[in-house]
Amino acid sequence: TLDGGRTVEAIAKYIRDGKAKKIVVMSGAGISTSAGIPDFRSPNTGLYANLARLNLPYAEAVFDISYFRTNPLPFYILAQELYPGRYRPTITHSFIKLLSDKGLLLKHFTQNIDCLERQAGVPGEKIVEAHGSFARQSCVVCKSPYPADRMLEAVRKMDVPHCLRPECEGLVKPEIVFFGESLPDEFHDNKHLPSEADLCIVMGTSLTVQPFASLPGFCSESTPRVLINLEQVGSMGSRPDDVLILGDCDAGVRRLASALGWLDELEALWKE
Ligand code: OAD
């Protein structure tokens, strides 16, 4: 299907020729590192390499539901740093918005909880927040919702919030998907979409956490898949029409936008 080999130019031609009208984008923490938010697994700079101060039994415990039930404080220490509102979307987020503006975006699947795709203007109905977000919070015991203003206050003070129902008083946490919890319905309701896509773009993820990591594999064998990432990940590159754009994703997105003749438009959108 790809005319011109496994290159950025061939992908750009495929899009310009109108063959990509239903693009699925799958992303992770790497698309937000240039905004100043650390990813999880990069050596040295990743969150998991910098949690020694929290005295965790293992790094991923900070997002583990069983661990949280016994010791919620480390999560709240991190939440203060990760809480949305302090960061600006990257040009990679604006690229997703541009695909949406051009009517080419079928769905954006994100593992990120930073809400930067929304902030960049990608419409809510185009986004699947596979690992939840800080948008809502509830009691881990009785599931009662907890007020947003009180959560903000709790995060600011690093004060672990408890359910307001006196007969419960369970721990409250943002509706972020922790290890040991199931993904939201919107993930399961939309995970068939990669099989309907005519182009798949994977950006800024190590593709290590299931079930998200399986999404690119749901694309049809004849659907070109592009990886824009610092490193090769998962099975990306194993199919004849996989194109690897290795390096920084903002740079990769600019290369692709440039090959498409969209670079000025993209830069303008980002600066808005
Ligand atoms: P990871 O930290 O596992 O992977 C980030 C990927 O992005 C790595 O492959 C990096 O090399 C790459 N990367 C980093 N900066 C980049 C840049 N500027 N340009 C291009 N690539 C870059 O993050 P995720 O894959 O998102 O889940 O992690 C998946 C899940 O694991 C998260 O949603 C989180 C975590 O535990 C939960 O907490 C449930």
Residues whose N, C-alpha, C, O or C-beta is under 5 A from the ligand:
A	BS01	OAD	G28 A29 G30 T33 S34 D39 F40 R41 S42 F63 Q111 H131 V177 F178 F179 G204 T205 S206 L207 V209 I228 N229 L230 E231 G247 D248 C249
